[in-house]
Amino acid sequence: MTQLDILEAAFDAGERLTVAEALTRHGIYALSQRCGELRHERFYPLDSKMIETPAGKHVKCYFKGDE
């Protein structure tokens, strides 16, 4: 299973992932690059937004968008 396959399955299951969560849950380091590949190579409907963590940091969160 490729990293793109893993991410696609995770997003299909309703997961919302930050870089830290993708690394911890799935062992994927370069989340933004993999999400770009999903969008451009597989035409996967991804969306993202900035969120604030409990520690007050602002990070990007990726999730399946509307089709």
Secondary structure, 3 states (H helix, E strand, C coil): CCHHHHHHHHHHCCCCECHHHHHHHHCCCCHHHHHHHHHHHCCCCEEEEEEECCCCCEEEEEEECCC
